[in-house]
Amino acid sequence: MLSALVAIIALLLDPSKSPEGWLPVAVRWAFELTLLIAVVKFVRLSSLFFEVLMVAAKSAEDDKPNKLAPAPEVSKYWANKQQAS
């Protein structure tokens, strides 16, 4: 958030009409530095998010096999019962 704020302020202060003096150079350096900081933060948070997803995926795995409910028994008399009712 701070990087974005500094970058916006640097863009507002950029005197692109008169490039003489130290201000345009300082503003461009400030903008490039904040852009670099923002990219580093994005890469760091992306790698941490990947690690969180991997830990969540590993904890979701069970060592025990899933127990299924028993299969229903097929009865050839079922249809006859339904018609008789």
C-alpha positions as CSV (number, residue, x, y, z in Angstrom):
1,M,0.0,0.0,0.0
2,L,2.8,2.3,0.9
3,S,4.6,1.5,-2.4
4,A,1.5,2.4,-4.4
5,L,1.1,5.7,-2.5
6,V,4.7,6.7,-3.1
7,A,4.5,5.7,-6.7
8,I,1.3,7.8,-7.2
9,I,2.9,10.8,-5.5
10,A,6.0,10.4,-7.7
11,L,3.9,10.4,-10.8
12,L,2.1,13.5,-9.6
13,L,5.4,15.3,-8.9
14,D,7.0,14.3,-12.3
15,P,7.7,17.5,-14.2
16,S,7.8,15.9,-17.7
17,K,7.6,19.3,-19.4
18,S,10.9,20.5,-17.9
19,P,13.3,17.6,-17.5
20,E,16.2,19.8,-16.1
21,G,17.3,19.7,-12.5
22,W,17.4,17.0,-9.8
23,L,13.6,16.7,-9.3
24,P,12.8,14.6,-12.4
25,V,15.7,12.2,-11.7
26,A,14.7,11.9,-8.0
27,V,11.0,11.3,-8.9
28,R,11.9,8.6,-11.5
29,W,14.2,6.9,-9.0
30,A,11.5,7.0,-6.3
31,F,9.0,5.5,-8.8
32,E,11.3,2.8,-9.9
33,L,12.3,1.9,-6.3
34,T,8.7,1.6,-5.2
35,L,7.8,-0.4,-8.3
36,L,10.7,-2.8,-7.4
37,I,9.5,-3.0,-3.8
38,A,6.0,-3.8,-5.0
39,V,7.2,-6.6,-7.3
40,V,9.4,-8.1,-4.5
41,K,6.4,-8.1,-2.1
42,F,4.2,-9.7,-4.8
43,V,6.7,-12.5,-5.4
44,R,7.2,-13.1,-1.6
45,L,3.4,-13.2,-0.9
46,S,2.9,-15.5,-3.9
47,S,5.5,-18.0,-2.7
48,L,4.0,-17.9,0.8
49,F,0.5,-18.5,-0.5
50,F,1.9,-21.4,-2.5
51,E,3.4,-22.9,0.7
52,V,0.1,-22.4,2.5
53,L,-1.8,-24.3,-0.2
54,M,0.7,-27.1,-0.1
55,V,0.4,-27.5,3.6
56,A,-3.4,-27.4,3.4
57,A,-3.3,-30.1,0.7
58,K,-1.0,-32.3,2.7
59,S,-3.2,-32.0,5.8
60,A,-6.3,-32.9,3.8
61,E,-4.8,-36.2,2.8
62,D,-5.7,-39.1,5.1
63,D,-3.6,-42.1,5.7
64,K,-6.8,-44.2,6.1
65,P,-8.6,-45.3,3.0
66,N,-12.1,-43.9,2.7
67,K,-14.7,-46.3,3.9
68,L,-17.7,-46.5,1.6
69,A,-21.2,-47.4,2.5
70,P,-22.2,-51.0,1.7
71,A,-23.7,-51.5,-1.7
72,P,-27.4,-51.9,-1.8
73,E,-28.8,-55.4,-2.2
74,V,-30.5,-56.1,-5.4
75,S,-33.8,-58.0,-5.0
76,K,-35.7,-59.4,-7.9
77,Y,-38.9,-59.2,-5.9
78,W,-38.7,-55.5,-5.3
79,A,-40.6,-54.6,-8.5
80,N,-43.3,-57.1,-7.6
81,K,-43.7,-55.5,-4.2
82,Q,-44.1,-52.1,-5.7
83,Q,-46.8,-53.2,-8.1
84,A,-48.7,-55.1,-5.5
85,S,-49.1,-52.0,-3.2
